[in-house]
């Protein structure tokens, strides 16, 4: 998570993210999404199910 947070800080500094973005919170959110996807995969979700955008 530290690596992701550092990358998000760089993105904020270079203008890829707005100055108001909170890299620590964004990193925690992204980690939670990835962990949830991992759990779903472990429970049998297919790659197609995990990558399909919501309708």
C-alpha positions as CSV (number, residue, x, y, z in Angstrom):
1,X,0.0,0.0,0.0
2,X,2.9,2.3,0.7
3,X,4.1,2.0,-2.9
4,X,0.6,2.8,-4.2
5,X,0.3,5.8,-1.9
6,X,3.7,7.1,-3.1
7,X,2.6,6.7,-6.7
8,X,-0.6,8.6,-5.9
9,X,1.4,11.4,-4.2
10,X,3.5,11.7,-7.4
11,X,0.3,11.8,-9.5
12,X,-1.0,14.6,-7.3
13,X,2.3,16.6,-7.6
14,X,2.4,16.2,-11.4
15,X,-1.3,17.2,-11.9
16,X,-2.6,13.7,-12.8
17,X,-4.8,14.0,-9.6
18,X,-6.3,17.2,-8.2
19,X,-4.4,19.0,-5.4
20,X,-7.3,18.1,-3.1
21,X,-6.8,14.3,-3.6
22,X,-5.8,12.4,-0.5
23,X,-3.3,9.7,-1.6
24,X,-3.5,7.7,1.7
25,X,-7.3,7.5,1.5
26,X,-7.2,6.7,-2.3
27,X,-4.6,4.0,-1.7
28,X,-6.7,2.4,1.1
29,X,-9.8,2.5,-1.1
30,X,-8.0,0.9,-4.1
31,X,-6.5,-1.8,-1.7
32,X,-10.0,-2.6,-0.4
33,X,-11.4,-3.0,-3.9
34,X,-8.5,-5.3,-4.9
35,X,-8.9,-7.3,-1.7
36,X,-12.6,-7.6,-2.5
37,X,-11.9,-8.8,-6.0
38,X,-9.5,-11.3,-4.7
39,X,-12.0,-12.7,-2.3
40,X,-14.6,-12.9,-5.0
41,X,-12.1,-14.8,-7.3
42,X,-11.3,-17.2,-4.4
43,X,-15.0,-17.8,-4.1
44,X,-15.3,-18.7,-7.8
45,X,-16.0,-15.5,-9.7
46,X,-14.6,-15.6,-13.2
47,X,-12.2,-13.1,-14.7
48,X,-15.0,-11.9,-17.0
49,X,-17.2,-11.2,-13.9
50,X,-14.4,-9.4,-12.2
51,X,-13.6,-7.1,-15.1
52,X,-17.1,-6.4,-16.4
53,X,-18.1,-2.8,-15.8
54,X,-21.3,-2.4,-13.8
55,X,-24.4,-2.0,-15.9
